[in-house]
């Protein structure tokens, strides 16, 4: 779905992204960030609220069976940086 379609779908349920963020202990920025970038907790909040399969909302992030395809890179797997960089 296009980010504007996700926002519209949330509004059609009678709430806002800000209210949804508060209900889930997230910042407004986290919910808005998830519209364009992977953010697992915010995605899960939107999925649960909208009652849609994740692959319908983000077909590029989830397989047809709903398995998450995109994983955030953890800091422990990051390449060490040389001193001075």
PDB file with one MODEL, atoms N, CA, C and O in Angstrom:
MODEL        1
ATOM      1  N   UNK A   1       0.845  -1.183   0.000  1.00  0.00           N
ATOM      2  CA  UNK A   1       0.000   0.000   0.000  1.00  0.00           C
ATOM      3  C   UNK A   1       0.889   1.245   0.000  1.00  0.00           C
ATOM      4  O   UNK A   1       1.989   1.240   0.553  1.00  0.00           O
ATOM      5  N   UNK A   2       0.419   2.248  -0.594  1.00  0.00           N
ATOM      6  CA  UNK A   2       1.105   3.527  -0.564  1.00  0.00           C
ATOM      7  C   UNK A   2       0.961   4.101   0.851  1.00  0.00           C
ATOM      8  O   UNK A   2      -0.073   3.900   1.486  1.00  0.00           O
ATOM      9  N   UNK A   3       1.975   4.809   1.354  1.00  0.00           N
ATOM     10  CA  UNK A   3       1.874   5.375   2.701  1.00  0.00           C
ATOM     11  C   UNK A   3       0.605   6.201   2.929  1.00  0.00           C
ATOM     12  O   UNK A   3       0.025   6.150   4.013  1.00  0.00           O
ATOM     13  N   UNK A   4       0.173   6.952   1.930  1.00  0.00           N
ATOM     14  CA  UNK A   4      -1.054   7.742   2.079  1.00  0.00           C
ATOM     15  C   UNK A   4      -2.277   6.839   2.247  1.00  0.00           C
ATOM     16  O   UNK A   4      -3.222   7.196   2.951  1.00  0.00           O
ATOM     17  N   UNK A   5      -2.260   5.665   1.599  1.00  0.00           N
ATOM     18  CA  UNK A   5      -3.364   4.717   1.749  1.00  0.00           C
ATOM     19  C   UNK A   5      -3.395   4.129   3.154  1.00  0.00           C
ATOM     20  O   UNK A   5      -4.470   3.870   3.696  1.00  0.00           O
ATOM     21  N   UNK A   6      -2.227   3.918   3.742  1.00  0.00           N
ATOM     22  CA  UNK A   6      -2.162   3.394   5.110  1.00  0.00           C
ATOM     23  C   UNK A   6      -2.712   4.437   6.081  1.00  0.00           C
ATOM     24  O   UNK A   6      -3.493   4.109   6.975  1.00  0.00           O
ATOM     25  N   UNK A   7      -2.305   5.689   5.903  1.00  0.00           N
ATOM     26  CA  UNK A   7      -2.806   6.773   6.750  1.00  0.00           C
ATOM     27  C   UNK A   7      -4.327   6.875   6.612  1.00  0.00           C
ATOM     28  O   UNK A   7      -5.034   7.015   7.610  1.00  0.00           O
ATOM     29  N   UNK A   8      -4.821   6.806   5.397  1.00  0.00           N
ATOM     30  CA  UNK A   8      -6.270   6.894   5.160  1.00  0.00           C
ATOM     31  C   UNK A   8      -6.997   5.724   5.817  1.00  0.00           C
ATOM     32  O   UNK A   8      -8.070   5.907   6.393  1.00  0.00           O
ATOM     33  N   UNK A   9      -6.425   4.530   5.736  1.00  0.00           N
ATOM     34  CA  UNK A   9      -7.046   3.352   6.345  1.00  0.00           C
ATOM     35  C   UNK A   9      -7.131   3.506   7.863  1.00  0.00           C
ATOM     36  O   UNK A   9      -8.131   3.132   8.476  1.00  0.00           O
ATOM     37  N   UNK A  10      -6.087   4.053   8.459  1.00  0.00           N
ATOM     38  CA  UNK A  10      -6.111   4.294   9.912  1.00  0.00           C
ATOM     39  C   UNK A  10      -7.179   5.324  10.243  1.00  0.00           C
ATOM     40  O   UNK A  10      -7.938   5.137  11.194  1.00  0.00           O
ATOM     41  N   UNK A  11      -7.253   6.407   9.478  1.00  0.00           N
ATOM     42  CA  UNK A  11      -8.250   7.444   9.730  1.00  0.00           C
ATOM     43  C   UNK A  11      -9.674   6.907   9.577  1.00  0.00           C
ATOM     44  O   UNK A  11     -10.579   7.330  10.296  1.00  0.00           O
ATOM     45  N   UNK A  12      -9.869   5.983   8.646  1.00  0.00           N
ATOM     46  CA  UNK A  12     -11.199   5.401   8.446  1.00  0.00           C
ATOM     47  C   UNK A  12     -11.652   4.589   9.651  1.00  0.00           C
ATOM     48  O   UNK A  12     -12.847   4.350   9.823  1.00  0.00           O
ATOM     49  N   UNK A  13     -10.707   4.162  10.487  1.00  0.00           N
ATOM     50  CA  UNK A  13     -11.076   3.416  11.698  1.00  0.00           C
ATOM     51  C   UNK A  13     -11.450   4.364  12.829  1.00  0.00           C
ATOM     52  O   UNK A  13     -11.835   3.922  13.912  1.00  0.00           O
ATOM     53  N   UNK A  14     -11.338   5.687  12.578  1.00  0.00           N
ATOM     54  CA  UNK A  14     -11.736   6.668  13.581  1.00  0.00           C
ATOM     55  C   UNK A  14     -10.617   7.091  14.512  1.00  0.00           C
ATOM     56  O   UNK A  14     -10.877   7.675  15.565  1.00  0.00           O
ATOM     57  N   UNK A  15      -9.401   6.813  14.151  1.00  0.00           N
ATOM     58  CA  UNK A  15      -8.269   7.218  14.975  1.00  0.00           C
ATOM     59  C   UNK A  15      -7.203   7.867  14.108  1.00  0.00           C
ATOM     60  O   UNK A  15      -7.388   8.039  12.903  1.00  0.00           O
ATOM     61  N   UNK A  16      -6.110   8.218  14.716  1.00  0.00           N
ATOM     62  CA  UNK A  16      -5.013   8.855  13.981  1.00  0.00           C
ATOM     63  C   UNK A  16      -3.735   8.063  14.216  1.00  0.00           C
ATOM     64  O   UNK A  16      -3.678   7.203  15.095  1.00  0.00           O
ATOM     65  N   UNK A  17      -2.719   8.359  13.426  1.00  0.00           N
ATOM     66  CA  UNK A  17      -1.423   7.709  13.638  1.00  0.00           C
ATOM     67  C   UNK A  17      -0.866   8.062  15.014  1.00  0.00           C
ATOM     68  O   UNK A  17      -0.269   7.218  15.681  1.00  0.00           O
ATOM     69  N   UNK A  18      -1.060   9.298  15.432  1.00  0.00           N
ATOM     70  CA  UNK A  18      -0.562   9.717  16.745  1.00  0.00           C
ATOM     71  C   UNK A  18      -1.240   8.930  17.867  1.00  0.00           C
ATOM     72  O   UNK A  18      -0.575   8.462  18.791  1.00  0.00           O
ATOM     73  N   UNK A  19      -2.545   8.788  17.784  1.00  0.00           N
ATOM     74  CA  UNK A  19      -3.273   8.038  18.808  1.00  0.00           C
ATOM     75  C   UNK A  19      -2.854   6.566  18.803  1.00  0.00           C
ATOM     76  O   UNK A  19      -2.697   5.951  19.857  1.00  0.00           O
ATOM     77  N   UNK A  20      -2.679   6.022  17.623  1.00  0.00           N
ATOM     78  CA  UNK A  20      -2.236   4.633  17.503  1.00  0.00           C
ATOM     79  C   UNK A  20      -0.849   4.460  18.112  1.00  0.00           C
ATOM     80  O   UNK A  20      -0.577   3.461  18.778  1.00  0.00           O
ATOM     81  N   UNK A  21       0.014   5.420  17.885  1.00  0.00           N
ATOM     82  CA  UNK A  21       1.359   5.378  18.468  1.00  0.00           C
ATOM     83  C   UNK A  21       1.265   5.372  19.998  1.00  0.00           C
ATOM     84  O   UNK A  21       1.903   4.548  20.653  1.00  0.00           O
ATOM     85  N   UNK A  22       0.479   6.280  20.563  1.00  0.00           N
ATOM     86  CA  UNK A  22       0.335   6.364  22.023  1.00  0.00           C
ATOM     87  C   UNK A  22      -0.215   5.068  22.597  1.00  0.00           C
ATOM     88  O   UNK A  22       0.267   4.585  23.622  1.00  0.00           O
ATOM     89  N   UNK A  23      -1.223   4.502  21.938  1.00  0.00           N
ATOM     90  CA  UNK A  23      -1.822   3.248  22.420  1.00  0.00           C
ATOM     91  C   UNK A  23      -0.817   2.098  22.468  1.00  0.00           C
ATOM     92  O   UNK A  23      -0.968   1.164  23.256  1.00  0.00           O
ATOM     93  N   UNK A  24       0.199   2.174  21.628  1.00  0.00           N
ATOM     94  CA  UNK A  24       1.181   1.100  21.533  1.00  0.00           C
ATOM     95  C   UNK A  24       2.528   1.457  22.143  1.00  0.00           C
ATOM     96  O   UNK A  24       3.509   0.736  21.961  1.00  0.00           O
ATOM     97  N   UNK A  25       2.576   2.561  22.859  1.00  0.00           N
ATOM     98  CA  UNK A  25       3.811   2.964  23.520  1.00  0.00           C
ATOM     99  C   UNK A  25       4.919   3.347  22.566  1.00  0.00           C
ATOM    100  O   UNK A  25       6.100   3.156  22.857  1.00  0.00           O
ATOM    101  N   UNK A  26       4.531   3.890  21.419  1.00  0.00           N
ATOM    102  CA  UNK A  26       5.492   4.298  20.396  1.00  0.00           C
ATOM    103  C   UNK A  26       5.436   5.808  20.204  1.00  0.00           C
ATOM    104  O   UNK A  26       4.459   6.459  20.576  1.00  0.00           O
ATOM    105  N   UNK A  27       6.471   6.342  19.633  1.00  0.00           N
ATOM    106  CA  UNK A  27       6.452   7.767  19.296  1.00  0.00           C
ATOM    107  C   UNK A  27       5.729   7.956  17.965  1.00  0.00           C
ATOM    108  O   UNK A  27       5.612   7.035  17.156  1.00  0.00           O
ATOM    109  N   UNK A  28       5.252   9.173  17.771  1.00  0.00           N
ATOM    110  CA  UNK A  28       4.638   9.496  16.477  1.00  0.00           C
ATOM    111  C   UNK A  28       5.635   9.246  15.351  1.00  0.00           C
ATOM    112  O   UNK A  28       5.279   8.744  14.284  1.00  0.00           O
ATOM    113  N   UNK A  29       6.882   9.603  15.609  1.00  0.00           N
ATOM    114  CA  UNK A  29       7.922   9.444  14.589  1.00  0.00           C
ATOM    115  C   UNK A  29       8.108   7.976  14.205  1.00  0.00           C
ATOM    116  O   UNK A  29       8.343   7.668  13.037  1.00  0.00           O
ATOM    117  N   UNK A  30       8.006   7.077  15.172  1.00  0.00           N
ATOM    118  CA  UNK A  30       8.191   5.651  14.886  1.00  0.00           C
ATOM    119  C   UNK A  30       7.101   5.136  13.945  1.00  0.00           C
ATOM    120  O   UNK A  30       7.378   4.393  13.003  1.00  0.00           O
ATOM    121  N   UNK A  31       5.876   5.535  14.210  1.00  0.00           N
ATOM    122  CA  UNK A  31       4.766   5.104  13.344  1.00  0.00           C
ATOM    123  C   UNK A  31       4.941   5.696  11.945  1.00  0.00           C
ATOM    124  O   UNK A  31       4.798   4.986  10.949  1.00  0.00           O
ATOM    125  N   UNK A  32       5.240   6.955  11.869  1.00  0.00           N
ATOM    126  CA  UNK A  32       5.414   7.596  10.559  1.00  0.00           C
ATOM    127  C   UNK A  32       6.609   7.023   9.809  1.00  0.00           C
ATOM    128  O   UNK A  32       6.551   6.854   8.591  1.00  0.00           O
ATOM    129  N   UNK A  33       7.686   6.725  10.517  1.00  0.00           N
ATOM    130  CA  UNK A  33       8.874   6.132   9.908  1.00  0.00           C
ATOM    131  C   UNK A  33       8.511   4.794   9.255  1.00  0.00           C
ATOM    132  O   UNK A  33       8.991   4.476   8.167  1.00  0.00           O
ATOM    133  N   UNK A  34       7.658   4.015   9.929  1.00  0.00           N
ATOM    134  CA  UNK A  34       7.313   2.680   9.418  1.00  0.00           C
ATOM    135  C   UNK A  34       6.525   2.723   8.118  1.00  0.00           C
ATOM    136  O   UNK A  34       6.429   1.711   7.423  1.00  0.00           O
ATOM    137  N   UNK A  35       5.964   3.872   7.780  1.00  0.00           N
ATOM    138  CA  UNK A  35       5.230   3.969   6.524  1.00  0.00           C
ATOM    139  C   UNK A  35       6.159   3.796   5.325  1.00  0.00           C
ATOM    140  O   UNK A  35       5.738   3.322   4.270  1.00  0.00           O
ATOM    141  N   UNK A  36       7.420   4.183   5.491  1.00  0.00           N
ATOM    142  CA  UNK A  36       8.373   4.120   4.373  1.00  0.00           C
ATOM    143  C   UNK A  36       9.577   3.224   4.619  1.00  0.00           C
ATOM    144  O   UNK A  36      10.274   2.844   3.678  1.00  0.00           O
ATOM    145  N   UNK A  37       9.826   2.882   5.896  1.00  0.00           N
ATOM    146  CA  UNK A  37      11.002   2.089   6.245  1.00  0.00           C
ATOM    147  C   UNK A  37      10.614   0.972   7.207  1.00  0.00           C
ATOM    148  O   UNK A  37       9.648   1.114   7.957  1.00  0.00           O
ATOM    149  N   UNK A  38      11.348  -0.132   7.195  1.00  0.00           N
ATOM    150  CA  UNK A  38      11.056  -1.219   8.137  1.00  0.00           C
ATOM    151  C   UNK A  38      11.215  -0.761   9.589  1.00  0.00           C
ATOM    152  O   UNK A  38      12.227  -0.164   9.957  1.00  0.00           O
ATOM    153  N   UNK A  39      10.215  -1.048  10.393  1.00  0.00           N
ATOM    154  CA  UNK A  39      10.223  -0.750  11.829  1.00  0.00           C
ATOM    155  C   UNK A  39       9.263  -1.745  12.472  1.00  0.00           C
ATOM    156  O   UNK A  39       8.057  -1.504  12.530  1.00  0.00           O
ATOM    157  N   UNK A  40       9.791  -2.837  12.945  1.00  0.00           N
ATOM    158  CA  UNK A  40       8.981  -3.986  13.348  1.00  0.00           C
ATOM    159  C   UNK A  40       7.847  -3.655  14.327  1.00  0.00           C
ATOM    160  O   UNK A  40       6.699  -4.017  14.071  1.00  0.00           O
ATOM    161  N   UNK A  41       8.142  -2.981  15.432  1.00  0.00           N
ATOM    162  CA  UNK A  41       7.097  -2.709  16.428  1.00  0.00           C
ATOM    163  C   UNK A  41       5.988  -1.830  15.859  1.00  0.00           C
ATOM    164  O   UNK A  41       4.810  -2.075  16.116  1.00  0.00           O
ATOM    165  N   UNK A  42       6.353  -0.822  15.099  1.00  0.00           N
ATOM    166  CA  UNK A  42       5.349   0.057  14.509  1.00  0.00           C
ATOM    167  C   UNK A  42       4.544  -0.681  13.445  1.00  0.00           C
ATOM    168  O   UNK A  42       3.331  -0.498  13.345  1.00  0.00           O
ATOM    169  N   UNK A  43       5.215  -1.515  12.651  1.00  0.00           N
ATOM    170  CA  UNK A  43       4.504  -2.318  11.646  1.00  0.00           C
ATOM    171  C   UNK A  43       3.491  -3.229  12.332  1.00  0.00           C
ATOM    172  O   UNK A  43       2.348  -3.342  11.890  1.00  0.00           O
ATOM    173  N   UNK A  44       3.919  -3.877  13.416  1.00  0.00           N
ATOM    174  CA  UNK A  44       3.022  -4.789  14.134  1.00  0.00           C
ATOM    175  C   UNK A  44       1.801  -4.054  14.678  1.00  0.00           C
ATOM    176  O   UNK A  44       0.694  -4.591  14.664  1.00  0.00           O
ATOM    177  N   UNK A  45       2.002  -2.825  15.159  1.00  0.00           N
ATOM    178  CA  UNK A  45       0.880  -2.029  15.663  1.00  0.00           C
ATOM    179  C   UNK A  45      -0.110  -1.713  14.540  1.00  0.00           C
ATOM    180  O   UNK A  45      -1.322  -1.826  14.721  1.00  0.00           O
ATOM    181  N   UNK A  46       0.416  -1.319  13.386  1.00  0.00           N
ATOM    182  CA  UNK A  46      -0.454  -1.003  12.246  1.00  0.00           C
ATOM    183  C   UNK A  46      -1.176  -2.253  11.736  1.00  0.00           C
ATOM    184  O   UNK A  46      -2.364  -2.195  11.420  1.00  0.00           O
ATOM    185  N   UNK A  47      -0.471  -3.369  11.657  1.00  0.00           N
ATOM    186  CA  UNK A  47      -1.070  -4.622  11.189  1.00  0.00           C
ATOM    187  C   UNK A  47      -2.232  -5.016  12.102  1.00  0.00           C
ATOM    188  O   UNK A  47      -3.322  -5.343  11.633  1.00  0.00           O
ATOM    189  N   UNK A  48      -1.980  -4.978  13.408  1.00  0.00           N
ATOM    190  CA  UNK A  48      -3.017  -5.366  14.371  1.00  0.00           C
ATOM    191  C   UNK A  48      -4.211  -4.415  14.311  1.00  0.00           C
ATOM    192  O   UNK A  48      -5.360  -4.854  14.356  1.00  0.00           O
ATOM    193  N   UNK A  49      -3.945  -3.135  14.211  1.00  0.00           N
ATOM    194  CA  UNK A  49      -5.024  -2.150  14.188  1.00  0.00           C
ATOM    195  C   UNK A  49      -5.874  -2.261  12.929  1.00  0.00           C
ATOM    196  O   UNK A  49      -7.101  -2.199  12.997  1.00  0.00           O
ATOM    197  N   UNK A  50      -5.229  -2.423  11.790  1.00  0.00           N
ATOM    198  CA  UNK A  50      -5.969  -2.465  10.528  1.00  0.00           C
ATOM    199  C   UNK A  50      -6.595  -3.828  10.258  1.00  0.00           C
ATOM    200  O   UNK A  50      -7.548  -3.932   9.486  1.00  0.00           O
ATOM    201  N   UNK A  51      -6.060  -4.877  10.894  1.00  0.00           N
ATOM    202  CA  UNK A  51      -6.616  -6.211  10.676  1.00  0.00           C
ATOM    203  C   UNK A  51      -6.369  -6.740   9.276  1.00  0.00           C
ATOM    204  O   UNK A  51      -7.122  -7.573   8.772  1.00  0.00           O
ATOM    205  N   UNK A  52      -5.314  -6.251   8.655  1.00  0.00           N
ATOM    206  CA  UNK A  52      -4.965  -6.691   7.306  1.00  0.00           C
ATOM    207  C   UNK A  52      -3.724  -7.574   7.369  1.00  0.00           C
ATOM    208  O   UNK A  52      -2.899  -7.412   8.268  1.00  0.00           O
ATOM    209  N   UNK A  53      -3.582  -8.501   6.434  1.00  0.00           N
ATOM    210  CA  UNK A  53      -2.351  -9.282   6.400  1.00  0.00           C
ATOM    211  C   UNK A  53      -1.168  -8.374   6.074  1.00  0.00           C
ATOM    212  O   UNK A  53      -1.292  -7.475   5.242  1.00  0.00           O
ATOM    213  N   UNK A  54      -0.037  -8.594   6.711  1.00  0.00           N
ATOM    214  CA  UNK A  54       1.112  -7.708   6.501  1.00  0.00           C
ATOM    215  C   UNK A  54       1.554  -7.620   5.048  1.00  0.00           C
ATOM    216  O   UNK A  54       2.002  -6.564   4.600  1.00  0.00           O
ATOM    217  N   UNK A  55       1.430  -8.728   4.300  1.00  0.00           N
ATOM    218  CA  UNK A  55       1.861  -8.715   2.902  1.00  0.00           C
ATOM    219  C   UNK A  55       0.953  -7.842   2.038  1.00  0.00           C
ATOM    220  O   UNK A  55       1.339  -7.450   0.937  1.00  0.00           O
ATOM    221  N   UNK A  56      -0.232  -7.539   2.520  1.00  0.00           N
ATOM    222  CA  UNK A  56      -1.115  -6.636   1.777  1.00  0.00           C
ATOM    223  C   UNK A  56      -0.705  -5.181   2.003  1.00  0.00           C
ATOM    224  O   UNK A  56      -0.801  -4.350   1.100  1.00  0.00           O
ATOM    225  N   UNK A  57      -0.252  -4.889   3.214  1.00  0.00           N
ATOM    226  CA  UNK A  57       0.169  -3.528   3.527  1.00  0.00           C
ATOM    227  C   UNK A  57       1.543  -3.237   2.935  1.00  0.00           C
ATOM    228  O   UNK A  57       1.755  -2.199   2.308  1.00  0.00           O
ATOM    229  N   UNK A  58       2.481  -4.177   3.145  1.00  0.00           N
ATOM    230  CA  UNK A  58       3.863  -4.003   2.684  1.00  0.00           C
ATOM    231  C   UNK A  58       4.307  -5.241   1.905  1.00  0.00           C
ATOM    232  O   UNK A  58       5.029  -6.073   2.454  1.00  0.00           O
ATOM    233  N   UNK A  59       3.899  -5.386   0.651  1.00  0.00           N
ATOM    234  CA  UNK A  59       4.275  -6.578  -0.121  1.00  0.00           C
ATOM    235  C   UNK A  59       5.781  -6.708  -0.341  1.00  0.00           C
ATOM    236  O   UNK A  59       6.279  -7.799  -0.616  1.00  0.00           O
ATOM    237  N   UNK A  60       6.507  -5.592  -0.221  1.00  0.00           N
ATOM    238  CA  UNK A  60       7.954  -5.658  -0.382  1.00  0.00           C
ATOM    239  C   UNK A  60       8.665  -6.071   0.912  1.00  0.00           C
ATOM    240  O   UNK A  60       9.849  -6.404   0.885  1.00  0.00           O
ATOM    241  N   UNK A  61       7.958  -6.050   2.031  1.00  0.00           N
ATOM    242  CA  UNK A  61       8.557  -6.406   3.320  1.00  0.00           C
ATOM    243  C   UNK A  61       8.161  -7.779   3.829  1.00  0.00           C
ATOM    244  O   UNK A  61       8.822  -8.335   4.707  1.00  0.00           O
ATOM    245  N   UNK A  62       7.078  -8.332   3.277  1.00  0.00           N
ATOM    246  CA  UNK A  62       6.549  -9.613   3.754  1.00  0.00           C
ATOM    247  C   UNK A  62       6.296 -10.548   2.582  1.00  0.00           C
ATOM    248  O   UNK A  62       5.894 -10.119   1.501  1.00  0.00           O
ATOM    249  N   UNK A  63       6.542 -11.847   2.816  1.00  0.00           N
ATOM    250  CA  UNK A  63       6.280 -12.843   1.772  1.00  0.00           C
ATOM    251  C   UNK A  63       4.773 -13.039   1.637  1.00  0.00           C
ATOM    252  O   UNK A  63       4.000 -12.501   2.429  1.00  0.00           O
ATOM    253  N   UNK A  64       4.366 -13.793   0.655  1.00  0.00           N
ATOM    254  CA  UNK A  64       2.936 -14.048   0.436  1.00  0.00           C
ATOM    255  C   UNK A  64       2.325 -14.821   1.600  1.00  0.00           C
ATOM    256  O   UNK A  64       1.105 -14.833   1.761  1.00  0.00           O
ATOM    257  N   UNK A  65       3.161 -15.466   2.412  1.00  0.00           N
ATOM    258  CA  UNK A  65       2.656 -16.190   3.584  1.00  0.00           C
ATOM    259  C   UNK A  65       2.722 -15.345   4.853  1.00  0.00           C
ATOM    260  O   UNK A  65       2.347 -15.816   5.927  1.00  0.00           O
ATOM    261  N   UNK A  66       3.195 -14.100   4.744  1.00  0.00           N
ATOM    262  CA  UNK A  66       3.240 -13.213   5.886  1.00  0.00           C
ATOM    263  C   UNK A  66       4.540 -13.229   6.666  1.00  0.00           C
ATOM    264  O   UNK A  66       4.624 -12.630   7.738  1.00  0.00           O
ATOM    265  N   UNK A  67       5.554 -13.904   6.148  1.00  0.00           N
ATOM    266  CA  UNK A  67       6.851 -13.955   6.819  1.00  0.00           C
ATOM    267  C   UNK A  67       7.619 -12.679   6.495  1.00  0.00           C
ATOM    268  O   UNK A  67       7.708 -12.267   5.339  1.00  0.00           O
ATOM    269  N   UNK A  68       8.165 -12.068   7.525  1.00  0.00           N
ATOM    270  CA  UNK A  68       8.915 -10.814   7.339  1.00  0.00           C
ATOM    271  C   UNK A  68      10.181 -11.064   6.546  1.00  0.00           C
ATOM    272  O   UNK A  68      10.974 -11.937   6.897  1.00  0.00           O
ATOM    273  N   UNK A  69      10.379 -10.300   5.476  1.00  0.00           N
ATOM    274  CA  UNK A  69      11.536 -10.461   4.606  1.00  0.00           C
ATOM    275  C   UNK A  69      12.669  -9.518   4.973  1.00  0.00           C
ATOM    276  O   UNK A  69      13.840  -9.866   4.827  1.00  0.00           O
ATOM    277  N   UNK A  70      12.334  -8.348   5.438  1.00  0.00           N
ATOM    278  CA  UNK A  70      13.338  -7.333   5.725  1.00  0.00           C
ATOM    279  C   UNK A  70      13.637  -7.351   7.210  1.00  0.00           C
ATOM    280  O   UNK A  70      12.740  -7.249   8.047  1.00  0.00           O
ATOM    281  N   UNK A  71      14.892  -7.481   7.514  1.00  0.00           N
ATOM    282  CA  UNK A  71      15.299  -7.443   8.908  1.00  0.00           C
ATOM    283  C   UNK A  71      16.231  -6.263   9.116  1.00  0.00           C
ATOM    284  O   UNK A  71      17.106  -5.985   8.296  1.00  0.00           O
ATOM    285  N   UNK A  72      16.027  -5.591  10.208  1.00  0.00           N
ATOM    286  CA  UNK A  72      16.907  -4.473  10.548  1.00  0.00           C
ATOM    287  C   UNK A  72      18.266  -5.026  10.930  1.00  0.00           C
ATOM    288  O   UNK A  72      18.359  -6.075  11.566  1.00  0.00           O
ATOM    289  N   UNK A  73      19.288  -4.342  10.555  1.00  0.00           N
ATOM    290  CA  UNK A  73      20.641  -4.769  10.879  1.00  0.00           C
ATOM    291  C   UNK A  73      20.921  -4.432  12.339  1.00  0.00           C
ATOM    292  O   UNK A  73      20.806  -3.275  12.743  1.00  0.00           O
ATOM    293  N   UNK A  74      21.285  -5.430  13.125  1.00  0.00           N
ATOM    294  CA  UNK A  74      21.558  -5.187  14.538  1.00  0.00           C
ATOM    295  C   UNK A  74      22.931  -4.557  14.697  1.00  0.00           C
ATOM    296  O   UNK A  74      23.802  -4.718  13.843  1.00  0.00           O
ATOM    297  N   UNK A  75      23.116  -3.848  15.781  1.00  0.00           N
ATOM    298  CA  UNK A  75      24.389  -3.170  16.008  1.00  0.00           C
ATOM    299  C   UNK A  75      25.513  -4.182  16.230  1.00  0.00           C
ATOM    300  O   UNK A  75      26.676  -3.878  15.964  1.00  0.00           O
ATOM    301  N   UNK A  76      25.177  -5.391  16.718  1.00  0.00           N
ATOM    302  CA  UNK A  76      26.206  -6.391  16.957  1.00  0.00           C
ATOM    303  C   UNK A  76      26.752  -6.967  15.653  1.00  0.00           C
ATOM    304  O   UNK A  76      27.854  -7.516  15.635  1.00  0.00           O
ATOM    305  N   UNK A  77      26.008  -6.849  14.584  1.00  0.00           N
ATOM    306  CA  UNK A  77      26.479  -7.389  13.306  1.00  0.00           C
ATOM    307  C   UNK A  77      27.152  -6.310  12.447  1.00  0.00           C
ATOM    308  O   UNK A  77      27.660  -6.588  11.361  1.00  0.00           O
ATOM    309  N   UNK A  78      27.142  -5.095  12.953  1.00  0.00           N
ATOM    310  CA  UNK A  78      27.747  -3.998  12.194  1.00  0.00           C
ATOM    311  C   UNK A  78      29.260  -4.180  12.130  1.00  0.00           C
ATOM    312  O   UNK A  78      29.881  -4.679  13.069  1.00  0.00           O
ATOM    313  N   UNK A  79      29.829  -3.773  11.028  1.00  0.00           N
ATOM    314  CA  UNK A  79      31.273  -3.851  10.863  1.00  0.00           C
ATOM    315  C   UNK A  79      31.943  -2.811  11.754  1.00  0.00           C
ATOM    316  O   UNK A  79      31.518  -1.656  11.790  1.00  0.00           O
ATOM    317  N   UNK A  80      32.985  -3.215  12.471  1.00  0.00           N
ATOM    318  CA  UNK A  80      33.681  -2.217  13.284  1.00  0.00           C
ATOM    319  C   UNK A  80      34.298  -1.154  12.402  1.00  0.00           C
ATOM    320  O   UNK A  80      34.775  -1.443  11.304  1.00  0.00           O
ATOM    321  N   UNK A  81      34.287   0.070  12.883  1.00  0.00           N
ATOM    322  CA  UNK A  81      34.857   1.172  12.117  1.00  0.00           C
ATOM    323  C   UNK A  81      36.272   1.435  12.606  1.00  0.00           C
ATOM    324  O   UNK A  81      36.580   1.283  13.788  1.00  0.00           O
ATOM    325  N   UNK A  82      37.109   1.826  11.687  1.00  0.00           N
ATOM    326  CA  UNK A  82      38.487   2.155  12.038  1.00  0.00           C
ATOM    327  C   UNK A  82      38.493   3.445  12.841  1.00  0.00           C
ATOM    328  O   UNK A  82      37.611   4.288  12.679  1.00  0.00           O
ATOM    329  N   UNK A  83      39.487   3.597  13.708  1.00  0.00           N
ATOM    330  CA  UNK A  83      39.596   4.816  14.497  1.00  0.00           C
ATOM    331  C   UNK A  83      39.680   6.026  13.587  1.00  0.00           C
ATOM    332  O   UNK A  83      40.308   5.997  12.529  1.00  0.00           O
ATOM    333  N   UNK A  84      39.033   7.082  14.028  1.00  0.00           N
ATOM    334  CA  UNK A  84      39.083   8.314  13.263  1.00  0.00           C
ATOM    335  C   UNK A  84      38.021   8.416  12.197  1.00  0.00           C
ATOM    336  O   UNK A  84      37.960   9.427  11.498  1.00  0.00           O
ATOM    337  N   UNK A  85      37.184   7.416  12.044  1.00  0.00           N
ATOM    338  CA  UNK A  85      36.107   7.476  11.030  1.00  0.00           C
ATOM    339  C   UNK A  85      34.773   7.701  11.682  1.00  0.00           C
ATOM    340  O   UNK A  85      33.756   7.779  10.994  1.00  0.00           O
TER     341      UNK A  85
ENDMDL
END
